[in-house]
Amino acid sequence: MRRVVAVGMKQNIGMDYLVWFTQGMRLENLLWTYRIA
């Protein structure tokens, strides 16, 4: 996760951060579903 952020800062911050953020949200949703289940 942190590596992706570092790469995003080196490259186009906007798009890469959006992709990383969406991936992070997906991971959180998976964790929440596992907690509920």
N, CA, C and O of each residue as an XYZ file, in Angstrom:
148
protein
N       0.846     -1.198      0.000
C       0.000      0.000      0.000
C       0.888      1.256      0.000
O       0.690      2.154     -0.819
N       1.846      1.316      0.901
C       2.694      2.504      0.990
C       3.532      2.661     -0.272
O       3.787      3.778     -0.720
N       3.963      1.526     -0.849
C       4.756      1.599     -2.077
C       3.941      2.235     -3.194
O       4.460      3.034     -3.974
N       2.670      1.879     -3.268
C       1.805      2.444     -4.304
C       1.693      3.954     -4.132
O       1.685      4.695     -5.115
N       1.607      4.413     -2.880
C       1.509      5.846     -2.616
C       2.789      6.539     -3.066
O       2.734      7.604     -3.681
N       3.938      5.944     -2.766
C       5.219      6.532     -3.163
C       5.294      6.645     -4.681
O       5.717      7.673     -5.211
N       4.886      5.599     -5.375
C       4.894      5.620     -6.836
C       3.953      6.700     -7.342
O       4.260      7.395     -8.311
N       2.802      6.842     -6.684
C       1.835      7.858     -7.089
C       2.420      9.258     -6.952
O       2.172     10.124     -7.791
N       3.201      9.480     -5.890
C       3.789     10.802     -5.699
C       4.823     11.087     -6.778
O       4.957     12.227     -7.224
N       5.566     10.044     -7.206
C       6.579     10.238     -8.243
C       5.912     10.498     -9.590
O       6.369     11.348    -10.355
N       4.838      9.773     -9.884
C       4.168      9.930    -11.172
C       3.020     10.927    -11.047
O       3.072     11.839    -10.223
N       1.991     10.754    -11.861
C       0.832     11.651    -11.816
C       0.079     11.413    -10.514
O      -0.560     10.373    -10.352
N       0.148     12.369     -9.580
C      -0.424     12.181     -8.249
C      -1.936     11.973     -8.324
O      -2.472     11.110     -7.629
N      -2.624     12.742     -9.150
C      -4.086     12.696     -9.189
C      -4.630     11.306     -9.491
O      -5.344     10.727     -8.673
N      -4.299     10.770    -10.655
C      -4.871      9.495    -11.082
C      -4.406      8.363    -10.184
O      -5.223      7.558     -9.737
N      -3.098      8.285     -9.910
C      -2.575      7.187     -9.101
C      -3.189      7.207     -7.706
O      -3.495      6.154     -7.146
N      -3.374      8.421     -7.134
C      -3.959      8.493     -5.801
C      -5.407      8.033     -5.840
O      -5.881      7.374     -4.914
N      -6.117      8.385     -6.925
C      -7.506      7.931     -7.068
C      -7.551      6.414     -7.119
O      -8.376      5.796     -6.446
N      -6.673      5.810     -7.910
C      -6.650      4.346     -8.027
C      -6.321      3.726     -6.683
O      -6.974      2.771     -6.262
N      -5.301      4.266     -5.998
C      -4.921      3.720     -4.693
C      -6.056      3.873     -3.692
O      -6.326      2.966     -2.904
N      -6.720      5.029     -3.728
C      -7.808      5.285     -2.780
C      -8.961      4.313     -3.016
O      -9.527      3.770     -2.068
N      -9.310      4.096     -4.299
C     -10.407      3.177     -4.607
C     -10.026      1.766     -4.180
O     -10.863      1.035     -3.651
N      -8.764      1.371     -4.405
C      -8.324      0.040     -3.979
C      -8.384     -0.077     -2.460
O      -8.784     -1.113     -1.929
N      -7.984      0.990     -1.759
C      -8.033      0.987     -0.298
C      -9.469      0.826      0.194
O      -9.725      0.078      1.137
N     -10.406      1.529     -0.446
C     -11.809      1.418     -0.052
C     -12.312      0.001     -0.276
O     -13.064     -0.528      0.542
N     -11.902     -0.619     -1.381
C     -12.320     -1.999     -1.642
C     -11.802     -2.915     -0.545
O     -12.527     -3.789     -0.070
N     -10.542     -2.719     -0.138
C      -9.978     -3.557      0.919
C     -10.749     -3.350      2.223
O     -11.027     -4.309      2.943
N     -11.094     -2.098      2.523
C     -11.845     -1.840      3.756
C     -13.209     -2.510      3.692
O     -13.671     -3.082      4.679
N     -13.853     -2.440      2.528
C     -15.163     -3.072      2.385
C     -15.044     -4.578      2.589
O     -15.902     -5.188      3.226
N     -13.972     -5.185      2.044
C     -13.778     -6.621      2.230
C     -13.588     -6.929      3.712
O     -14.149     -7.897      4.226
N     -12.795     -6.105      4.399
C     -12.571     -6.341      5.826
C     -13.881     -6.217      6.595
O     -14.154     -7.019      7.488
N     -14.694     -5.217      6.255
C     -15.967     -5.037      6.953
C     -16.885     -6.224      6.698
O     -17.557     -6.696      7.615
N     -16.918     -6.717      5.445
C     -17.789     -7.858      5.145
C     -17.324     -9.072      5.941
O     -18.144     -9.840      6.444
N     -15.991     -9.247      6.056
C     -15.495    -10.385      6.840
C     -15.875    -10.220      8.313
O     -16.200    -11.198      8.986
N     -15.834     -8.993      8.804
C     -16.192     -8.771     10.208
C     -17.662     -9.089     10.431
O     -18.025     -9.732     11.416
N     -18.510     -8.632      9.506
C     -19.951     -8.875      9.663
C     -20.234    -10.372      9.559
O     -21.040    -10.915     10.316
N     -19.556    -11.041      8.605
C     -19.796    -12.477      8.392
C     -19.023    -13.270      9.439
O     -19.080    -14.499      9.449
